Amino acid sequence: MSVDDYEGDEIAVIGIAARVPGAPDAAAFWRNLLDGVDSIRDYTADELRAAGVPESLLSHPDYVRSAGHLDDLDRFDAEFFGYPPEEAALIDPQHRLFLQTAWTVLEDGGYDVTRCDGSVGVFAGAAANQYLLRHLLPGRHSPLGPDGRLAPGHTPDYLPARVSYKLGLTGPSVAVQTACSSSLVAVALAAQALQDFRCDLAIAGGVAVTATTPSGYLATEAGVLSRDGRCRSFDADASGSAPAGGAGAVLLKRLADAQEDGDHVYAVLRGWAVTNEGAGRAGFLTPGVDGQAAAVTEALAAAELAPETLGFLEISGGGTAVGDAMEVAGLHRAFAAAGGEPTHCVLGCVKANVGNLDAASGIAGLIKAVLAVHTGTIPANPNFAVRNPEIDFTQGGFSVAEKTAPWPEVHAIRRAGVTAISMNGTNAHVVVEEPPPRPIVESDGTRCELVVSARTPELVTVAARRLADHLRAHPDLALADVAYTLGVGRRAFGYHAIVDAATLSEACSALDGELAIERAEPELVPGAGRRVPLPGYPFAGERHWVEPPREGGADRPNGRNE
């Protein structure tokens, strides 16, 4: 089946957003992947002491001083989302992260939801609220009432509803809680909702904050946490992965609608499946092979694709010798069940770059696969040197992405599979395909007005500089498309600047220069054009944080702690 043989029920990925260790946005994430960057951070003993880690842990021989660190976790643009500082300081940082991620993914898709028809759904999962456990419950900010009940809003169940409320979205708002597979299961549910016409756009993804302060962990011999803080998927020295935090989302739409509306399509979701291992495994927290194989087989069947057409497989890959071997064994079994065998299929695992993102692991892997099929480049898998002898590579076909390389030439159409596995047995697999060709539109020299709007004059300048950097990095963009996207896909705020230009070079010079910023909401009247990805809103990011109680003291009582 070729990209011209669509049956009308395929789902398009029209927006992406991510914030992961070492990368504040999806573009930086992709650059790190292409460069094979390992973004796990090694903390110093002094950093950990300052964060309250006791000496008994620091001196423990099995304590690993590493994690996937998120910068500025304590910062949030509360005013942008209408939260007073005191309330913002009590909100789960996961909710705050995903709120901004959801806004960004809508902008990346070119949509201001106040000016588009149809309903928008939200499908998302989150990890446990560590901020509640470590910062709020032990101190004077405890959200427990006098009857011992927890006030609403502090659990992962409220994540998608908070997004729907703050952004004014009226489609299905569904919390997905399947541990490490949550965000990829959310994608499958969102895609199905679109196929069933339950909504017209869908935000799908997840978020995890596994540590709210710098901290390491205790590695155990039979555990899933790495003994040296590094995830070595497929490698002979694999011993697990490091815990990490992050957030990611995709914006989904029915492909036929996306093409009709002139949307930018990163990739197409051809098939998806969600399964559970049931009782057929060694223990409740022990993944099995059958359920993993069933998810892959079912997704391929839904996509009506032969397994040998896949050129890349982004696996869950926890980086343990046994776990990785089981997952590859499941792939062999799935391919055989589907009547094929791998043909130059490259394996990768994003955990080797950013660590285990818990509920956000699946969406990070999906975004990697989406950008791989979109660009035709498969990123290197870091920390791989010697093949894990437990993995059966003798059947041929599978190889590890040892360096960043072009898509295998044997595959005429770029297709990838993405797997997310949970210790609770719920597995998901999604089949991703390169987008249909989009005609190239060259600028014809017509002058265009680029409108940049933000809540403050300073942020207008920041947004303009970011737009200029983006245009320089993407010289193939048509200026009319840029102007159109700014006109239809951005909210009008209290300050704005207008740049008049006939070429990208002229636009960049003007955006970098002295801007005539007006204190008024701009009139966004777009001309003809198509939606293209552009930088999102530059959130202000003030500090809203309750410090965890320390021995002999209490948490700080104010919402904005400097």
N, C-alpha and C positions, 0 to 999 in steps of 0.2 A: 504493500500500500504506500503510495507516495503522498507528498504534502498536498497534491491536487485532488486527492480522493476523500476529502473530509465529508463526514456524513451529517454535519450540522449540530452535533451535540458535544463537540470538543470545547475545552475551556482555555481561554487565553490568560497568560500572566501579563498584565499591563502595568504593574507597578511593583517595585521592591524597596524595602527599607531594612536596615540592619544596624545594630550597634553591638559590637563584640569586643573582647579583649584586643587591644592594639589598633582598633579601628572605630572611629566615631560615626562612620556612615558606610553605606554599601559600597561606594566607590573605593574607599580605603581598604575595606575588607577584601575586595577583589584584587587590588594591587598586592596586598600581603599574600593572598593565595598564589598568585602568579609568581611571586618572588620566593615562595616556599618558606615564609616567615613562621617561626614558632613564637607565638605571642604570650606564652606562659611566663609569668613574672616570678622571679626568685626574690623573696623579701629578705632584708637584713634582719639580724637579731634585734637591732635597735628599733626598727620599724614595728616589729611584732611586739616588743615590750611596750612601746608607746601605744599600741592598740589594745593592750591589756592581756596579752598572752602570758600565762604564768611561767616562771622559770622551770617548773616541773615538766612542762610540755617542751619548752625549748631545749632542754637537756636530754629529752627522751631519745634513745637511739633510732626509733622508728618515726620520729616527727619530721615531716617534709615541709620545708619553708617555701612552698610554691603554690600558685593558684592562677587562674585566669582573671586578672584584675580589670575592673571597670573604673576608669577615671571619672571624677565628678559625680559619683553616685548620689552625693548629698545635695546636688543642685537640681533645680526644677523651675520652669517658668510658670509659677503659680498664677500670676496675674493674667497671663495669656488664657488660661483655662478657667479663670473666674474663681480661684480658691483664695481665701484669706490666708496669710502666712501661718497662723496657728493651726488651721485645718490641714494645710499642705504638709506641715511637719509630721502629722500623724498618719498620712496616707502611705500604704505599702509602697516602697520605692519601685517595686515591680509594676504596680499600676501606673505610676508616674512615667516610668520608662516606656511602657506600652502605649500610653496616651500620646506621647510625642511621636512614637514610631507609627502609630495609626494615622496621625495627621500627615506625617512625612510620606507614607506610602500612597495616600490619596493624592498628594501633590505630585509625586513621581509619576503617577498615572495620568496627571493632567486634569484632576477633578476637584472643583469646589462644590461640595455636596449641596450647598444652598442654591445652586443654579443648575442642577442636573435632574432629569426625570428618573423615576424609578426608585426602588428601595435599596438600601445598602445593609448587608448583613455583617455580623462580626462573629468569628469563630476563633477562640483563643484559649490557651492554657497557661498556667503559671505554676511555679514551684511553691513550696510551703512559705509562709510569710515569716522569714527569719527576723525581720525588723520588729514585728509584733513580739516574737519570743524573746529577743535579746535586748531590745531597747524600751519597749512600751510596758509590757506586763510586769517586769521587775521594778519599775519606778513609779513615779507619781503621775505618769501619763497613761496608766493602765486603762484600756477601754472596757474593762469589766464593770458591769453595773453592781449595785448593792445586792442583787440577787445572784451574783456570780455569772450572769450571762454576758456573752461577748456582744458588744454593739455591732450592728450590721456594717458591712463594707470592708471588713478586715481579712476576709478569706479569698482564695483564688476564684471562688464562684462568682464574685462580683466584677471580675476584670472586664469581660466583654460588655456587660451592662453599663459600667462606668464610661467606657468609650462611646457606646451608643447614646448615652445621656448627654455627655459633654459635646459630642459632635453632631447631635441631632439626627441620628440614624434610626430608621424605622424597620429595617429588615430583621430577620432572626438574629438573636443575640445569645450565643450558646457557649457556655464554659465547657472546655474539654479537659478532663483530668485523667490521663492515662500515663502519668509519670513521664519518662524520657521520650515516649512516642507522642506526647500530647499535641505538639504543634503540627506534626505531619498528619496525625489523625484529624486535626482541625482543618487542614487543607483538603483532605478527602471529603469531609462533611460539607465544607463550603462549596466544593466543586459539585457535589451531588445536589445541594440546594439550588445552585444555578441551573443545573440540568433540569431540575423539577420546576423551574420558574418560581421558586419561593422568594427570590430576590434578583436584582439586576446587576449589582456589584457586590463583591464580598471581600472583606478584609479577613485574612487567615494567618495565624502565626502563634507565637508564644514568647514567654519571657521567663527568665530565672535570675534571681539574686541569691546565690548560695551562701554568700558571706557579706555582711554589711560593714565589716572592718577588715584590714589586712589580717590574714590568718592562713596557716598551713593546715596540715591534717596528719593523722596517724595512719601509716600504711601497715596493712597486715598481710601475712604470707598468702592467704587464700582470698584476699579481698579484690576489689575492682579499682582501687586507687594505686597509682603508680609509685614505685619505690623511690624514684628519683625526680618526680614531678613532670616527667615527659611522657606523652602518649606515643608509643612506637607501634602503630598499627601494622600488622603483617610481618613484623620483625621478630627475629629470634630472641631478642631481649625484651619483648613486650611484657609489661607487668601491670597494665591498667592505664588510667588517664587521670589528669588532675581536675579537681572541681573548678568550675568557672561560671561566670554570669554573662548574660547577654539577652538581646531582644531582636526579633526579626518578624517581618510580615510580608506577605504578597497581596497584591490587589488583583482579584480575579473577575473575569467577565466572560460571557458566552462569546466564542470566537467570531461567530457570524455578526453579532452586534458590534464587537470591537472593530472589525473590518469596515462595517458600514459607517461607524462613527469616526473613522480616521484615527483610532488609537494606535499608540506604539505598542507592539507586541514583542515581549522578550522571548517567550517560548509558549508552547502549547502543551497542556496536560491531556494526554491521550487515554490514560486509564489509571485507576487507583483501586486499592483494596485495603480492608482492615480485617484482621483475623485475631484469634486468641489461641494460645497453646492448649487451653483446657487442662486436663489432668495428665496429659502425656509428656511429662517432664520430671526431672529428679526431685524438684522441690518448688514451692510457691515462688521463690525469688530466683529460680534457675531457668534461664531461657532454654528453649528446645529448638530442634531443627525442623520438625514437621510444620509448625505454625508459621515459621519464617518462610519456608518454601511455599506454603499455601498462599501467603500474601503476594509473593512475586508471581506465582502461576496465575492467580486470579486477576491481578492487575494487567498482566500481559493478555489474558483472554478478553478482558474488558476493552483493551486497546486494539484487539484484533491484530496483534503483531507477533511475529516469530521472535524468539529470544535472541537468535543470532544477529538481529538487526540492532541490538544495543551495543554502542561503542564504549560506554562508560557506566560504571556502577558506583554510586556513592553509598557505601554501606554504613551501618550504625557503628561498627568497629570500636568496641570499648577498649581495644588495645591490650587485651589479655590473650595469652597463648591459646587457651582453650576456647574462649569466646569467639575470637576471630576465626579459628578453624571451624567451629560449628557454623558460623555464618556463611563461610565460603562453601561448606558442605551443603548447606541449605540452598545456595545458589545453584550448585551442580544438580541437586535434586529437582529444583524448580525448572531448570532448563531442560532436563531430561523429560519431566512430566509434560512440558509444553512441546515436546517433539523436536528439540534442537540442542545445540551445544554452542558455547561461546566462541566467537570468531574475533580475535584481536579486541578483546574487551578489557579495558583498563579499570583497575580498582583504586578507589580513593576513600579517605576518611577525614572529614573536617576536624575531628577531635584532635588530630595530630597538630593542627594549627592553633586552635583556640581552647582546647580542653573540652571537658564534658559540660555542656550548657544545660543539662537537665531538661526541663520542659521546653527549652528553646533549641534543643539539639537537632530535631528533625527539620525545622525551618532553616537553620543555618546550612544544613546539607542540601536542602532543596534550592536555596538561593545560589549556592555554589554550582549545582547542576544546571540551573536555569541559565546562568551566565556562561557556563561552559558550552552548552548547545547554541547559545546566542552568538558567541564569538568564535566558536570552532577551536577553542584552546582548552586543554585539560591541565589543570594546575598540578604541580609537583606535590608529592606526599612527603612532608619532612620526617626526619628521624627514622628513615628506613635505610638499612644497610645490608642485612643478611636475612634471607627469607626464613620465616617461622617454619621449622620442620614439621609442625603439627598441621600445617595447611597443605592440602592436596593441590599442588600445581601441575601434577604429572598428567592430568587429563587434558591439559593444553587449553589455549584460548584465553585464560585469565592471566593478567600481568599487573604489576603494581606501578603506579605513576611515580617513577623515580626522579623524573625531571619534568618541568613544564614543557608541553609539546603540542603540536597540532593534532587535530582529530585523526584517528586512523583512516588512511585513504581508502581502505577496503569498504568503508561504510559511506554509501552515497548520500544518505540522510542522517543527520546527527540526532541520535536518540540516546537517552540515559535513563537509568532506573535509580530511584532513591529509596533507601530502606531506613526505617526507624524501629528499633526494638526496645521494648520495655521489660524490666525485670519482672513486672507483674503479668507478662505473657501477652500483652496486646501489641501487635505488630502492624505496621503500615508500610505500603509500598506504592510509589507513584511513578508513572512512566512519563518522561518529559521529552519533547521533540522540538527541534529548531522551528522558528516561526516561518510562516509563508513569506515569500519575498515581498518587500515593500518598495514601490517605485522610488527611485532617487529623484529628489526635487532640488534643483539648483536655484540659488537666489538670482533674480533677474535684474537686480539693481534698483528695484522699487524701494522707496524710502519707507521705513516701518517705525512705529512708535513702540518702544519697549517700556512697559510700566512696572516699576519696582515699588512695592508697598510694604510697610511694616508699622509696628506700634510706636516706634520712637525714631527720631532722625538718625540716631547712631546706628540703629539696626537697618535702616534703609541703606546706609553706606555699606554696612557689612554684607547685606544681601546683594548689592550691586557689585561689590568686589568679587564675591563668590560666583556670581553669574558670569563675570568677565573671565575668571579662571576657567570656568566650565566651557565657555565658547572657544577659548584658545585651545583647550584639550580636545574639542570636537569640531574641527574646522569643516566637517562635512555637513553640519547643520544648515538648514535653510533659514534665513533670517525671518521670513514670513511665518514659519512654523514656530519659531521662538516667540515672536510677538503674539501669535494666536494662543499659544499655551499660557503665556502670562496673562492674556486677556480672559480666557475661559476657565483656567485651572488654578487661579490664585484668588484668595479672599482679599477684598479691599479693606485696608486698615487706615488709621488716622493720619498717616504721613506717607507721602509718595514722591517719587521723582520720575520724570519721563525723559527717555533718551531717544532722539531721532537719528536714525542711521540708515545707510544704504547697503553696507557690507558688515560682515562680522568683525573685521578689523576696526572699522570706524566705531562700531558699537562697543568694542572692548576699550578703546581709548576713551570714549565718553563715560563709560561705567567706572573706569579707574580715575577719572578726572574730578573736577569740582562739580558736584551735583546741585541742581536747583531744587531743593527739597521743599515741598509745599505741605502745609498743615491742613490737610483735607483728604477725605476718601476719594480716590480717583474714580472716574467713570471708565469702566472696563468695557470697551466696545471693540471686540476683536474683528479683524478682517478675515480673509480666507486663509486657511492653513490647516495643519494637522497637529495633533498632540505629540510632543517629544519630551523625554526626560530632562528635567532641569533641577538645579539645586533647590532644596526645600527651605522652609522658613528658618531663620537663624534664632532659635530660642535663646532667651536671655540667660537663664540658668543661675538664679540667686540661690543661696544656701538656705535650705529648709530642712532641719534635722534635729532630732532629739538624741543627744549622746547617751550611750548605754551607761547604766549606773556602774560606778567603780566602788571598790571596797572602801568603806568608810565615808562614802559620799552618795550623792543622788544625781539623777539625770537633771539636765538643765531645763527650767520650766518654760522658756520662751520658744516660740515656733521658729524664729529666724535666729540661728546661732552663728555668730561670726567668729 
